[in-house]
């Protein structure tokens, strides 16, 4: 809440070497995962870097949602989130291979909704086209994440035409087909992991609801009956320019579960925030929680250590993107260069129209003088007084 406030987190002081009276204070940021101010900087830099990586073409934005019946299991066993990534991407990349091309894909995992409750879904941006595959698509088993702990796991690949590369443009996805494919693959991936646990000598207690084979079979049968048309896959159906798509997805890639601007009241014991009820025509709703419960809801959305919530596939896969980029550069217009605002000075210069680190008298760059850090006890006292006036 106090990010970039000098009295709360401290600041660095800079001064002109020739005119000590000309100073500049740079406030310190909190670097918190839940800070919307710090997230804005991360989003801008991420968008600028990613824009250079993507082929310059149109893109689709597609969202794959996990049914509520799986949420408790996914939060109890976080590695199962890898299955959600694998299922979503396999659904798209298999369909594209049937059309004869390999697309560029970036997937972003979200575990929260507007009300910060558990709501697992994946946002995907996929190119409206791709490099032509060599030979028939049916010959290739298109996607599989390599299991690090399983040396027998084979890496499945696709190959593209390299001697005479061709970019195939694509205009629409049959979303109704994606619903059923996504459902079948997600059930398959999760069922494999559950069955593996059933056969284990030391079953995981987190899989206790699926400890009986008949119960597990009945659970998935009921799930297919509830979702007869398949699991939910949302897409706008409209192709968008690269810059617009990346900027839009950037808000999902780095933003915290809740912006401080949505917090309407804080009394120390209770906290009230605003969210949109998407089941009721995006009607704004006030939600009040105890502070401890609010913190618990936020902390549960912190991803596990070394878990990547942003992943790239297809033409953007780390092992092949350099080689494929050379081909796409020959077939598509070059991407527009975007320079990221990498530090506080550049961002302030762009916002104010002048460099805050330049002396207004002589025009020299100011030098570092000192760093001011607040007393931790005074900081705790100030927060206590604010919570209990």
N, C-alpha and C positions, 0 to 999 in steps of 0.2 A: 504493500500500500504506500510505502514511503520511498519508492525507487526514485533516484535522481533528486532527492531532497537533501541539500548540504547539511542541514542540522541533524538529520537522522543517520545517514550513512557516511558522511564525511565528504571531503573534496580535495583536489590538488590545486595548488596555487601556482600560477605562472606570471612572470613580470618581465617588462622590457629591460634589457641590460643597461640602457642609457637613461631611461626614465622610469625609476622604480615605482612611481605613483601610478603608472599604467599597468594594471593587473587583470588577470582573467582567472576565474574559478571554474574548474571542471568538476561537476558533482559525480559521485560514484554510483554505479548501478548495482542492483542486487544480484543479477545473474540467475534469478530463480526460474525454474521451469514453469511456474504459475504466474509469472509477471507478464502482463500484456505489453508493457513499455519495452522490455527487453525482447519480447517475442517479435515486435514490429521490426526491430533492427535485424533479427535473424531471418525474418521472412524476406526483407528487401535484399539481403545479401544472398540468400538461398535462391531466390527467383533469378537474380542476375547471373549466378553461376550456372544454374540449370538451363537457362535459356540458350547458353552457348553449346550445351551438350545435345540438345534436341535437334533432329532434322527439321528444317524450315518448311512445314506443311500444316494442314489443318488437323485438328484433334477432336476426339470425343471425350466427354467426361461421363464415366459410368460408376455407379455405387453398388457394391455387393453387401447385403445385410445378412447377418447371422441370426437365425430364429432365437427367440427368447429362451427356448427349451435348452439351448446349449450354453447359455451365458454363465451359469454357475460353474459348469465343468471347465470352461475356458479360463475363468478367473482363478479357479483352484489349480489348474495345470496350465500355466502360461506357455510352455512349449507347444501346446496344441494350437496356439495362434499361428504357428508356421503352416499348419494345415489349411488355415483360412487363406493365407497368402497363396499357397500352392494351388488350392482349388480355384480361386478367382482368376489367377493368371492362366492356369491350364485351360479353363473354360474359354477364354478369349483367344489364346495363342493357338489352340487346336482348331477353332473355327477359322481363324485367319489362314492357317496352313491349308485347310480345305479349299480356300479361295486362291491358294498359290503364292502367298507372300508372308514375310516375317515382319511384324510391326515393331514400333518402339513403344515400350510400356513403362510407366512409373506408377507404383502402388504405394498408398499411404494408409496406414492403419489408424483407426480411431476406436477407442473403447468407451467413449462417453457420448451422451446426447446433450441437448440444450439444457436439460435439468440436472446434469452431471451424474445421472444414474447410469448403470451399466447398459451399454448399447454398442455392441461390437459390429463394426462395418468397415469396409475398405473402399477408399476413393481411388479410382484409376483413371489416368489419362492415357489414351492410346491413339497412335497416329492413324489418320484416315488413309491408310495405305501402307506399303512397305516394299522391301526388296523382294524380287521374284525368287522363289525357291527353285533349286535345281532338281528336275525330275518330278515325279508324282508325290503329292503330299501324303498319300496313304502309306508310303514306304517308311515314313518317319514316325517314331514314337516321340512326341514333341516336347514333353516337359516332365522334369522330375527334379526335386531338390535333393542334392547329394546329402546323405546322412553321414555326418562326421565320424560317428562312433561305429558305423557299419562299413568295414573295408570291402565288403562284397557288393555294395551298392554301386551300380554302373551309372556313368554319366550319359544321359540321353541328349543328343544334339540334333540340330537341323543345319543344313547347309544352303547357302544361297548361290546364285549364279555370279561368279566373279570375273569371268572372261568378257562377257557382254552383259553387264548389270542393267537391270530395268526396274524402274519404280512403278508399282501398280497402285493406282488410285482406287479408293474404296469410298462409297457414298452412304452406306446405311448398314446397321446391324439388325438382324432379326431377334429383337429382344425377347419375344415369347419363347423362342428356342433356347435362349440363354438361361431362362428361368429353370427349365427342366434339367438342362445339362449341369448347371451350377448345383442344383439340389442333389442330383445323383452323385456327383464327384465329392461334395462335402460330406454326405452320408458315408460314402466309401472310405474317405480318408480317416474320419473320426472312428468309424466302425473298426477299421484295421488296428487303430491304436488301442481301442477298448478290448478287442479280442486278444491282442498281444499281452495286455495286462492280465486277462483271465487265465492265460496259459502260463503266466510267470509263476515261479516258485514262491516269490514274495510279492503278492499283489499290492498295488498302491492303494492306501486307504481313501485317497481322493476319488477313486473310481468306485467307491462303495455302492452308489446307486445302480451301477452296472455290473455288480458282482455275480449276478445270475444270468445264464445264457438266455433263458426263456424271457426274463424281464427285459433284457436288452433287445431281443428280437421284437417283442411287443411294443417297446418304446419307438423303434424306428418304423414299424408298421403304422402306428398311430400318427407319427409325424408325417408320413406320406399321405395319409387320409386328410389331415388338417390342411396341408399345403398341396392340394391336388394340382394346381397350376405351376408348382415349383416355388422355390424360395425367392424372396423379393430382390429384384435387380432393377435399379432406377437409372434412367438415362434421359437426357434432354432430347436426344434425337437430332440435334443440330450440330453441325461442325463449326468450330471456332478457330480463330487465328491462334498461332503459337503463343504470342505475348499475352493475350487475354486468358488463355487456358492456364498457362503456367502461373500467372498472377493470381488467378482464382484458386488454383489448387494449393498455392503457397500459403494461403490463409488456413488451410486445413493441415498443412504439413508441420507448421511450427507454432500454431497458436495454442495457448493454454486452455484447459477445460472451461474456465470462467474468467471473463474480463472484469476488472475492478469497477468498471463503469456500470456493470449490471447489479452491483451491490447497492441496495437502497438504504439499508439500515444495519447498524452493528451496535449492540448494547453490552458486549462483553460475553454474556451467556448465550445470546441468541443472535442470529444473523439472517437477514432477509435479502433475497436477490430475485431478479426478474428473468424469466425465460419465456420462449415462444412454445405454445402448445400446438405442435404440428398436426395432432389428431383432431384439432378443433379450429381449423382454418388459421393457424399461426396466431391465435389469440394470446396476448401477453398475460402472463400469470405470475403472481407473487408467491414465492416459496420460502417458508420460514423453517429454520433448523436450529438445533443447539450447535454451538460452535464446535464442540468435540465431534459430533456427527458430521458436520460440514467438512472438517479436516479429514476425517476418515474417508469420506466420499471422494475427496480430491486425491488423497495419497494412493488409493487403490488404482488410479489411472497412470501411476508412474510405471513405465515399462521395466522389465527385468534388466539387469546389468548386461551390457553387450548385445542387447536385442535391438535390431534395426527396424524402426517403424516406417522407414522410407526405403524402398527397394526398387531396383531397375532390372528390366527383363528385355528379352528380344534383342533388338538392335542396340540397346543401351546396356546390355549385360557387360560387366566389368572386363571379362576376358576377350570380348570381341568388338567392343564399341569403337576402339581406335581403328581397326581394319574396316569396319562397316562405315565409319564416318568418312573415310576417304572415298568410298563409293557414293554415299549420299551427297557429298559435296559436289560431285560431278553431275548428278542428276537433278538436284534441287537448288533453288536460289540460296545464297549465303544468308546465315542468320544475322540479324541486326546486333551490333555490339552494344552491350549494356555494361557500364562501369559501376560496380557496387560501391555504395557509400560505406567504406570499410571502417571508419572511425568517427568519433564524436565531432572532430574538427570539420571533416568533409560534410557531414550531415548538417551541422549548424551553418556552414557556408552556403549550402544549397537552400536551406530554409530562410535564412536572414538576408541573403544576397551579399554578404561581406564576411571576411575571415575574422573570427573572434580572437585568433592568436596573433594578429598583426597589430603592432602599436599604431594608434591613431595619430601620433605625433611624427615619428621618424620612419614608420613603415617596416621596422625590423620584426623578425619573429620572436615572440616571447619565449623565455627559458624557464625551466622548472625551478621553483623556489622551495616549496615545502608541501607536505601531505598532512592533512588534518583528519584525524580519526576520532569519532565520538567516544566518550567514556561509556563502556558497556552498562555500568550501573545506572547512569543517567538516562540511557536509552530505555532500559527496562522500567525505570521510574516514570518516564514520560508516557510509555505505552500503558502502564498500569493506571495512571491518572486519566488517560483518555478513555479507558474501558470502564473505569469506576469513578466518575466525576463526583 
